[in-house]
Amino acid sequence: MSTVLSLQDIRRLAAAHLGRPLEEVGSQQRLVEDLDVDSLEMHALLIQIEEAGGTLPGAEVLRAVITLADLHLAMTNPDALT
C-alpha cells in the first residue's frame, strides 16, 4: 500500500539511515555533497522509503534529485523535476 510521505518523514528516514540526528539532515542539503550519500546508500534509503509506504518515481526523475526536498517533490509531483 502506498502512502504520501511528508518531507519530514523523508528527513527522519534519511537521518536514521545515515545515523545522524534529525537536526543535521536538512531538506535543502545536497545528498551527495553535504550528506555524503553514495549510490549504495541512496539505493538503501530508497528501499526504506518504499518499505515505509512511499511511491518512488522512475529512474529518469530520480537522476534530477539533488536534495531531500527534490526527492519529496519527485515522489509527489514527478513532472516538476523533468
SVG drawing of the C-alpha trace seen along z (x, -y; Angstrom):
<svg xmlns="http://www.w3.org/2000/svg" viewBox="-2 -24 32 27">
<polyline fill="none" stroke="black" stroke-width="0.4" points="0.0,0.0 1.5,-3.3 1.1,-6.5 2.3,-10.0 5.2,-10.5 5.8,-14.1 9.2,-15.8 9.6,-15.4 9.1,-11.7 11.8,-11.5 14.1,-13.5 13.5,-11.2 14.2,-8.1 17.3,-9.7 18.6,-10.7 18.0,-7.2 19.6,-5.6 22.7,-7.9 23.0,-7.5 22.7,-11.3 20.5,-13.4 17.5,-14.8 18.8,-18.4 21.8,-17.5 19.7,-16.4 18.0,-19.4 15.6,-19.3 17.8,-21.6 21.1,-19.8 22.6,-18.1 22.5,-14.4 26.0,-13.8 27.9,-16.9 26.5,-17.8 25.3,-14.4 27.9,-12.2 25.3,-9.8 26.8,-7.4 24.9,-5.3 24.7,-2.3 23.4,-4.4 20.9,-6.1 19.6,-2.7 19.2,-1.5 17.4,-4.8 15.0,-4.4 14.3,-0.8 13.5,-2.2 11.2,-4.8 9.4,-2.1 9.1,0.1 7.6,-2.9 4.9,-3.1 6.3,-5.7 6.0,-5.6 9.1,-6.2 9.3,-7.9 11.2,-6.4 14.9,-6.4 14.9,-9.3 13.2,-11.5 15.5,-10.3 18.5,-11.4 17.3,-15.0 17.2,-14.7 19.8,-16.7 18.3,-17.4 15.8,-15.7 13.3,-18.4 13.8,-17.3 13.2,-13.7 10.0,-14.6 8.9,-16.7 9.8,-13.8 7.6,-11.5 4.7,-13.8 4.9,-15.5 7.5,-13.8 6.7,-16.1 8.1,-19.0 11.6,-17.8 11.6,-16.9"/>
</svg>
